[in-house]
Amino acid sequence: MKVLSKGRIIFHVDMNSFYASVEQAHNPELKGKTIAIAGNPKERRGIIVTSSYEARAKGIYTTMNVAEALRKCPDLILLPPDFPKYRAASKAMFSILRGYTDLIEPVSIDEGYIDITKNTDNRHPIEIAKEIQLRILNELDLPCSIGIAPNKFLAKTASDMKKPMGITVLRKRDIPTKLWPLPVIEMHGVGESTAKKLASIKVNTIGDLAHIEEHVIRQALGKNGVRLRARANGEDNREVDPNSIYETKSVGNSTTLPNDETDNEILEKTFDTLASKVAERLDAKKLCGPTLSILIRDADWQNHTRSRTFHNPIYHKDVIYEEAVKLFYKTWDGAPIRLLGVTISNVIDRKQSVEQLSIFNFEDFAKQEPIYDLINKIQKKFGKGAIQKGIEIGKKSNYASKTSFSKDFLDDLKE
C-alpha cells in the first residue's frame, strides 16, 4: 500500500458518545439501550449532556431539556455524570495513543490530534488507524472515529463524517466535492452567530466562503473571517502541539436558571455564585487573567456577550463579581434570562503576572530576571512542563474546581 502523500499525516481521534459509552462499558446491561447523561432532572438546568446512539435514533440530543427528552422517549435511562470515571477512561485512551507517537495534542476529554508523519514504519495510515480503533475498542470497550488528513482542520472534519466507528480520509483534492457543497454552519469554527453574519454577505455554503474575496470577509468578520476562509480552502498550518496541555487559556462557569428570570436580586446572587466558582478554579490552578467576559442567554436562546480587559490580571472573587455585574447592567435589556456565565480569559500563572515596579521592589524584581531566563532556556529545550520557579503547595481543590467540562482532565496527562 502507498502512504497518503509526502506531506503531514494527522489523525483526529474522536470518541463516540463518550460519557454514555463509558457507562455502557462499565455496565454491559446498558448496552443497546437508550441512555443519557444529564444533570438534575428535577430542575430545568437538567439538560442532556450526551446520549447513546440508541437514544439519538429516537430524537434525543445534547442540550435537550430532560423533561422534553422523557416525553419523546419515555424509556430513556437517565444517569448522573461520573467525572472521575470519564477522566480515567480518557487517560487510558491517550495512553494507547502514546504507543504510536509523542506528538499528541489533547483538545478535550474525548478527542485529540496525533501526528504520525514520522511514525508510520512504512505502514499505510489507514492500517494504523484501524489498529488504534480496534485497540481502544478491545482494551477499553469504547468506540471511536478517526479522521486522517494532511492538517488538523481537515482531520477534525473527517472524523465527523462517519460515526460511530468510522475511519475517513480527507485530502485537499476532496475539498471541492466533499466540503464546498455543505452549508457553512456545518464547518468547524462557524457557530450560529457567525453563520448569520456570513448569510448577510451571501455566504451560505463552505464553497461560498472559500471563494469570497479576502477584503470582503475581512470587513465582515475581521481576522477570524480570513482564517475561516483559509480553512474552507483546506489551509491549516497549525502543528500538533504536545505542550498545549500546559496552556489553560480561560477559566469560566455558567448556569441555567430554574426559571426565565428578571429579578435583579436573583440575577446578582447568581453572579455571586459564578464569581465564587471561577475564583475557586483560578485559585486551585494559581492563575489570573486580564479579560473578564459575561454570557447572557435570553428566553429565546439568543446569546449576548460583553467583555472588559483590565490593565492588571484579576482573580479575586469580589473583583470578578463586581465587574461582572457592571458589565451585566451595561448589556441587559430587561428581557427574561435563561442562562448566565462568567469567564476570565488570557490567563497566566500568577508568578508570571507583571508587577508594577516601584522604588521599593525594582531591585528584587531585577534579581529574579536571571532565574526566569534560565527557566525559559530549559523549557525551550525540554518543553514547558520541564521546570517551574519554586514549588507552591496550595490547598486541595474540591471537585467544583475540577470538572471535565473544563480542561482540568489535562492535569492527568501531565503526570
Backbone torsions as a table, in degrees:
resi	resn	phi	psi	omega
1	MET	NA	143.8	175.8
2	LYS	-88.1	148.4	173.8
3	VAL	-75.4	169.5	-173.9
4	LEU	-62.1	-45.4	-177.4
5	SER	-173.6	-178.3	176.3
6	LYS	-86.3	-2.5	-179.5
7	GLY	-83.4	-164.4	-178.7
8	ARG	-70.7	151.1	175.2
9	ILE	-124.2	105.3	-175.1
10	ILE	-117.8	132.9	174.4
11	PHE	-103.2	142.4	164.4
12	HIS	-113.4	113.3	-178.5
13	VAL	-97.8	119.3	-174.6
14	ASP	-125.3	113.9	179.3
15	MET	-68.9	139.4	-175.7
16	ASN	-89.5	124.0	177.5
17	SER	44.8	55.8	-162.4
18	PHE	-54.6	-57.6	-175.9
19	TYR	-59.3	-44.8	-179.4
20	ALA	-65.4	-39.3	179.9
21	SER	-66.1	-37.4	177.1
22	VAL	-63.6	-42.5	178.7
23	GLU	-62.2	-40.8	179.5
24	GLN	-68.4	-33.5	177.8
25	ALA	-67.1	-36.5	-179.8
26	HIS	-78.3	-26.8	-179.2
27	ASN	-133.8	90.2	-176.3
28	PRO	-56.3	-20.4	178.6
29	GLU	-66.2	-17.4	179.8
30	LEU	-85.6	-11.4	-177.7
31	LYS	-65.1	137.2	179.9
32	GLY	80.9	0.8	-177.8
33	LYS	-106.6	160.9	179.0
34	THR	-81.7	102.8	178.9
35	ILE	-124.0	155.5	177.9
36	ALA	-146.5	145.1	174.5
37	ILE	-96.0	128.1	-175.1
38	ALA	-145.6	163.0	174.3
39	GLY	-77.5	-153.3	-177.8
40	ASN	-70.3	109.8	-177.4
41	PRO	-64.6	-19.5	-177.7
42	LYS	-77.9	-15.9	178.7
43	GLU	-116.0	159.4	-177.4
44	ARG	-69.0	-19.3	176.3
45	ARG	-71.0	-2.9	174.8
46	GLY	-75.3	93.8	179.4
47	ILE	-118.1	160.4	179.9
48	ILE	-74.3	122.8	177.6
49	VAL	-83.0	-45.3	173.5
50	THR	-161.5	166.3	-178.6
51	SER	-145.0	161.1	177.6
52	SER	-71.2	163.0	179.7
53	TYR	-66.0	-27.2	176.0
54	GLU	-64.9	-38.5	178.5
55	ALA	-72.4	-37.9	179.1
56	ARG	-62.2	-34.7	179.1
57	ALA	-63.9	-19.7	179.0
58	LYS	-101.5	15.4	174.1
59	GLY	91.8	10.3	178.5
60	ILE	-85.5	133.3	-178.6
61	TYR	-140.4	160.2	179.2
62	THR	-60.5	138.7	-178.3
63	THR	81.7	-3.8	176.1
64	MET	-65.5	139.7	176.3
65	ASN	-64.3	138.8	-176.5
66	VAL	-57.8	-42.5	-179.1
67	ALA	-61.3	-43.1	178.4
68	GLU	-64.7	-39.7	179.6
69	ALA	-62.4	-40.1	-179.8
70	LEU	-70.5	-31.9	175.7
71	ARG	-67.2	-39.8	-178.4
72	LYS	-74.9	-32.9	-176.4
73	CYS	-139.6	84.4	-175.2
74	PRO	-59.0	-26.9	-178.8
75	ASP	-91.0	13.8	179.8
76	LEU	-63.9	130.5	177.5
77	ILE	-94.0	116.6	-178.2
78	LEU	-97.0	131.8	179.0
79	LEU	-126.3	141.5	175.6
80	PRO	-75.7	153.7	178.2
81	PRO	-63.4	142.0	177.2
82	ASP	-124.8	81.9	-171.3
83	PHE	-61.9	-40.0	177.6
84	PRO	-59.1	-38.5	179.4
85	LYS	-64.3	-42.5	-178.2
86	TYR	-69.6	-37.4	-179.9
87	ARG	-67.1	-36.8	178.3
88	ALA	-65.2	-41.0	179.0
89	ALA	-66.6	-38.9	178.9
90	SER	-63.4	-44.6	179.9
91	LYS	-60.9	-40.6	179.7
92	ALA	-66.6	-37.9	179.5
93	MET	-64.6	-46.5	-179.9
94	PHE	-68.2	-27.9	175.9
95	SER	-64.2	-38.7	176.3
96	ILE	-63.6	-43.6	-179.1
97	LEU	-62.0	-33.0	-179.5
98	ARG	-65.8	-15.8	177.3
99	GLY	-73.8	-6.8	-177.4
100	TYR	-112.9	-27.2	180.0
101	THR	-168.7	154.7	173.3
102	ASP	-86.5	-13.0	-178.4
103	LEU	-85.6	79.8	-179.0
104	ILE	-122.3	132.3	177.8
105	GLU	-126.1	97.6	175.0
106	PRO	-67.4	137.3	178.1
107	VAL	-117.8	-17.4	171.3
108	SER	-160.1	179.8	-175.2
109	ILE	-62.1	-23.8	-173.9
110	ASP	-124.7	18.9	178.9
111	GLU	-156.1	154.4	178.4
112	GLY	-169.2	163.4	177.3
113	TYR	-102.1	145.5	168.6
114	ILE	-133.6	142.0	178.0
115	ASP	-107.5	111.3	-178.4
116	ILE	-108.2	18.8	-177.0
117	THR	-50.3	-42.5	-176.6
118	LYS	-102.3	12.2	-175.4
119	ASN	-127.8	30.3	-177.8
120	THR	-85.1	-22.1	-175.9
121	ASP	53.5	38.6	179.2
122	ASN	63.6	16.4	175.3
123	ARG	-93.6	153.2	177.5
124	HIS	-70.7	138.8	-179.5
125	PRO	-54.8	-35.0	179.7
126	ILE	-64.4	-37.0	177.8
127	GLU	-62.3	-42.4	179.2
128	ILE	-66.6	-41.9	179.5
129	ALA	-61.6	-42.8	178.2
130	LYS	-61.9	-39.8	179.3
131	GLU	-64.4	-44.9	178.7
132	ILE	-61.3	-46.5	-178.2
133	GLN	-60.5	-43.8	-179.2
134	LEU	-70.7	-35.4	177.7
135	ARG	-64.4	-44.5	179.2
136	ILE	-63.1	-37.7	179.4
137	LEU	-70.6	-46.0	-175.9
138	ASN	-74.4	-38.2	-175.7
139	GLU	-85.6	-32.1	-176.2
140	LEU	-115.6	-9.0	-177.7
141	ASP	61.9	37.6	-178.2
142	LEU	-127.1	135.3	178.8
143	PRO	-86.8	151.9	175.6
144	CYS	-148.8	160.4	172.3
145	SER	-116.4	148.5	-177.1
146	ILE	-130.4	128.3	173.1
147	GLY	-102.1	137.5	-178.7
148	ILE	-121.2	127.3	-175.7
149	ALA	-162.5	171.8	178.9
150	PRO	-83.2	-4.0	175.7
151	ASN	-151.9	170.6	-172.4
152	LYS	-66.5	-42.3	-178.8
153	PHE	-60.8	-48.0	-178.4
154	LEU	-68.6	-34.7	177.9
155	ALA	-65.4	-42.8	177.5
156	LYS	-62.5	-43.4	179.1
157	THR	-63.1	-41.8	-178.0
158	ALA	-64.9	-37.9	-176.7
159	SER	-66.0	-21.8	179.4
160	ASP	-84.8	-10.6	-171.2
161	MET	-77.3	-21.8	179.8
162	LYS	-143.8	110.6	178.9
163	LYS	-138.0	147.2	-8.4
164	PRO	-82.5	170.1	174.2
165	MET	55.4	43.1	178.1
166	GLY	-101.5	153.8	170.3
167	ILE	-131.3	119.0	-174.0
168	THR	-129.5	131.5	174.9
169	VAL	-99.9	131.1	178.0
170	LEU	-129.6	108.8	179.0
171	ARG	-97.9	163.9	179.2
172	LYS	-61.7	-33.1	-179.3
173	ARG	-70.2	-13.7	178.3
174	ASP	-84.3	-13.5	-171.7
175	ILE	-57.2	-47.5	-177.4
176	PRO	-59.6	-33.9	-176.9
177	THR	-93.0	-32.7	-174.5
178	LYS	-97.1	-28.4	-175.8
179	LEU	-107.1	-47.8	-171.5
180	TRP	-58.9	-32.3	179.2
181	PRO	-73.0	-14.1	-174.2
182	LEU	-74.9	148.6	173.2
183	PRO	-57.9	142.6	-175.1
184	VAL	-62.6	-26.0	-179.7
185	ILE	-64.8	-19.9	-179.3
186	GLU	-84.4	-1.7	-179.2
187	MET	-85.8	135.7	177.8
188	HIS	-61.5	131.2	-178.6
189	GLY	99.7	-5.9	179.3
190	VAL	-113.4	113.8	176.2
191	GLY	-100.6	-173.6	-176.8
192	GLU	-62.1	-43.0	-178.5
193	SER	-63.0	-46.1	179.2
194	THR	-64.9	-38.7	179.5
195	ALA	-61.6	-38.6	178.5
196	LYS	-65.6	-41.8	178.5
197	LYS	-64.8	-38.9	178.4
198	LEU	-66.4	-39.7	178.8
199	ALA	-61.9	-31.9	-179.2
200	SER	-68.0	-18.7	175.8
201	ILE	-112.0	23.6	174.2
202	LYS	64.3	35.2	172.6
203	VAL	-106.3	104.0	-175.2
204	ASN	-112.8	-25.1	178.9
205	THR	-119.4	166.0	176.8
206	ILE	-63.3	-32.9	176.5
207	GLY	-64.2	-39.6	176.2
208	ASP	-58.9	-43.1	-179.8
209	LEU	-65.3	-39.9	-179.1
210	ALA	-64.2	-31.0	-173.1
211	HIS	-102.3	-6.0	-179.4
212	ILE	-67.5	146.6	-180.0
213	GLU	-66.7	142.3	-173.1
214	GLU	-60.7	-39.6	-177.0
215	HIS	-67.1	-27.8	179.6
216	VAL	-71.9	-46.1	-179.3
217	ILE	-70.5	-32.9	177.4
218	ARG	-64.7	-40.4	179.5
219	GLN	-66.3	-34.6	-177.3
220	ALA	-80.6	-40.0	-172.9
221	LEU	-129.7	3.3	178.7
222	GLY	69.3	-150.2	-177.4
223	LYS	-61.1	-34.9	179.8
224	ASN	-63.0	-36.5	177.7
225	GLY	-64.1	-41.2	178.3
226	VAL	-64.7	-40.0	178.9
227	ARG	-64.9	-42.3	179.3
228	LEU	-66.0	-37.1	178.1
229	ARG	-62.3	-41.4	178.2
230	ALA	-63.8	-42.7	178.3
231	ARG	-60.5	-41.6	-179.2
232	ALA	-61.7	-23.9	176.1
233	ASN	-94.9	8.9	176.9
234	GLY	80.5	16.5	-177.5
235	GLU	-96.7	123.0	179.4
236	ASP	-161.8	107.2	-175.9
237	ASN	-97.8	7.3	-178.1
238	ARG	-62.3	137.2	177.2
239	GLU	-83.6	155.5	169.2
240	VAL	-77.1	114.0	-167.6
241	ASP	-113.0	102.6	178.5
242	PRO	-62.0	-26.2	-177.9
243	ASN	-74.5	-6.5	-178.1
244	SER	-63.2	-21.1	-179.7
245	ILE	-68.2	-14.7	178.3
246	TYR	-94.4	3.3	-173.2
247	GLU	-116.0	91.1	171.3
248	THR	-83.0	123.4	-175.7
249	LYS	-96.9	-25.7	-179.1
250	SER	-154.4	156.2	175.8
251	VAL	-132.5	123.6	-176.9
252	GLY	-148.6	172.8	177.3
253	ASN	-155.2	145.4	178.2
254	SER	-141.1	162.1	179.5
255	THR	-149.4	141.4	173.9
256	THR	-88.9	130.9	-177.5
257	LEU	-78.4	148.5	-179.2
258	PRO	-59.5	-31.0	179.3
259	ASN	-138.4	157.8	172.4
260	ASP	-61.9	120.1	-164.1
261	GLU	-114.8	139.6	173.5
262	THR	-130.2	-1.8	-177.8
263	ASP	-75.4	117.8	-176.4
264	ASN	-58.0	-40.3	-177.0
265	GLU	-64.4	-43.2	179.5
266	ILE	-66.7	-40.6	-179.4
267	LEU	-65.5	-41.6	178.8
268	GLU	-66.7	-37.2	177.2
269	LYS	-64.3	-36.9	177.8
270	THR	-64.2	-42.5	177.2
271	PHE	-62.8	-36.3	178.3
272	ASP	-62.5	-42.9	178.6
273	THR	-65.4	-43.9	179.8
274	LEU	-63.3	-42.7	179.9
275	ALA	-61.9	-38.5	179.1
276	SER	-63.4	-43.9	-178.5
277	LYS	-67.2	-41.5	179.0
278	VAL	-65.5	-44.4	179.2
279	ALA	-62.2	-38.0	179.5
280	GLU	-64.1	-42.3	-179.9
281	ARG	-69.5	-38.6	176.0
282	LEU	-62.0	-41.0	-178.6
283	ASP	-67.8	-38.8	-179.7
284	ALA	-62.9	-33.0	-178.2
285	LYS	-101.1	-1.1	-178.9
286	LYS	57.3	48.9	-178.8
287	LEU	-115.4	163.2	172.2
288	CYS	-151.0	162.9	-178.4
289	GLY	-154.9	151.9	-175.8
290	PRO	-89.3	-12.9	-173.5
291	THR	-113.9	123.4	177.1
292	LEU	-109.9	131.7	179.0
293	SER	-128.3	147.4	173.1
294	ILE	-121.2	151.1	176.3
295	LEU	-122.7	130.7	175.4
296	ILE	-121.6	122.7	174.0
297	ARG	-112.9	120.2	-176.9
298	ASP	-84.6	-180.0	-175.9
299	ALA	-64.1	-19.8	178.3
300	ASP	-93.3	12.4	178.1
301	TRP	66.6	23.2	174.1
302	GLN	-89.2	131.0	-179.4
303	ASN	-93.6	138.7	176.1
304	HIS	-130.4	127.6	-179.4
305	THR	-124.2	153.4	174.9
306	ARG	-152.0	144.7	-178.1
307	SER	-140.5	162.1	175.9
308	ARG	-143.1	136.0	177.5
309	THR	-107.9	128.1	-176.6
310	PHE	-97.7	160.1	179.0
311	HIS	-64.9	-39.2	179.1
312	ASN	-115.4	147.5	177.6
313	PRO	-62.6	150.8	179.8
314	ILE	-122.8	157.8	176.0
315	TYR	-159.2	-10.4	179.9
316	HIS	-72.6	139.1	-178.3
317	LYS	-58.1	-45.6	-176.7
318	ASP	-63.0	-38.0	179.1
319	VAL	-68.4	-44.5	179.7
320	ILE	-59.7	-45.7	-179.4
321	TYR	-62.1	-50.3	-176.5
322	GLU	-60.0	-45.6	-177.2
323	GLU	-73.2	-32.7	177.7
324	ALA	-65.9	-41.8	179.5
325	VAL	-65.8	-38.9	177.4
326	LYS	-60.7	-46.2	178.1
327	LEU	-62.2	-38.7	-178.7
328	PHE	-59.5	-48.8	-177.2
329	TYR	-70.9	-20.4	173.8
330	LYS	-78.2	-19.7	-173.1
331	THR	-105.1	-38.9	-170.6
332	TRP	-70.2	133.2	179.2
333	ASP	-101.8	9.4	177.7
334	GLY	93.2	-4.1	-179.7
335	ALA	-70.5	150.5	178.4
336	PRO	-56.9	138.6	-174.2
337	ILE	-110.5	135.8	179.5
338	ARG	-99.5	-37.9	-174.7
339	LEU	-143.7	146.0	174.2
340	LEU	-129.5	147.5	177.8
341	GLY	-145.2	151.6	177.8
342	VAL	-134.2	134.2	-179.6
343	THR	-138.1	138.5	169.2
344	ILE	-107.3	124.2	-175.7
345	SER	-122.8	175.4	-172.8
346	ASN	56.9	40.4	-172.9
347	VAL	-73.8	151.5	177.4
348	ILE	-139.3	164.0	173.8
349	ASP	-63.3	138.8	-177.5
350	ARG	-60.2	-30.0	179.3
351	LYS	-66.8	-23.7	-177.2
352	GLN	-91.8	-6.4	-178.6
353	SER	-66.3	144.1	-175.3
354	VAL	-72.8	126.2	177.2
355	GLU	-84.8	148.6	173.5
356	GLN	-81.7	106.5	-175.9
357	LEU	-67.7	143.0	178.1
358	SER	-143.6	175.0	179.7
359	ILE	-66.3	-13.1	-178.0
360	PHE	-92.5	-24.1	-173.4
361	ASN	-125.5	-1.4	-173.9
362	PHE	-66.1	-30.7	179.6
363	GLU	-68.4	-42.0	178.2
364	ASP	-63.3	-40.3	-179.4
365	PHE	-64.2	-41.1	-179.2
366	ALA	-63.6	-35.4	179.8
367	LYS	-65.3	-25.4	-177.9
368	GLN	-78.5	-21.6	-172.2
369	GLU	-57.1	-43.6	178.3
370	PRO	-61.0	-33.8	179.2
371	ILE	-66.0	-46.6	179.9
372	TYR	-64.4	-36.2	177.3
373	ASP	-61.7	-42.3	180.0
374	LEU	-65.4	-43.2	178.6
375	ILE	-59.9	-44.6	-179.3
376	ASN	-60.9	-41.1	-179.6
377	LYS	-64.6	-43.4	-179.6
378	ILE	-65.5	-41.5	-179.1
379	GLN	-66.7	-35.2	177.9
380	LYS	-65.0	-34.6	-177.2
381	LYS	-83.2	-40.2	-171.6
382	PHE	-113.9	-4.4	-179.2
383	GLY	110.5	159.5	-172.4
384	LYS	-68.7	-23.2	-178.4
385	GLY	-93.7	5.8	-171.8
386	ALA	-69.9	-34.4	-175.4
387	ILE	-154.2	150.5	175.4
388	GLN	-134.3	159.2	176.4
389	LYS	-84.7	111.7	178.7
390	GLY	76.1	167.8	175.1
391	ILE	-128.0	122.3	-178.3
392	GLU	-112.5	121.8	179.2
393	ILE	-100.0	106.4	-177.6
394	GLY	-97.9	179.9	177.6
395	LYS	-69.7	149.7	179.6
396	LYS	-72.6	125.4	-176.6
397	SER	-77.1	149.6	175.1
398	ASN	-83.9	177.5	-171.0
399	TYR	-72.8	-12.7	176.5
400	ALA	-63.8	-27.3	-179.0
401	SER	-94.5	1.5	-178.8
402	LYS	-137.3	89.0	177.8
403	THR	-124.0	155.7	-177.1
404	SER	-72.8	-9.5	176.9
405	PHE	-72.9	-23.0	172.4
406	SER	-92.3	-168.0	177.4
407	LYS	-102.5	27.8	179.6
408	ASP	-64.1	-23.3	178.3
409	PHE	-60.7	-21.1	-178.9
410	LEU	-64.4	-22.9	177.1
411	ASP	-59.0	-31.2	179.6
412	ASP	-65.4	-27.4	-174.4
413	LEU	-88.1	-5.3	-179.3
414	LYS	-90.9	-7.4	-175.7
415	GLU	-71.3	NA	NA
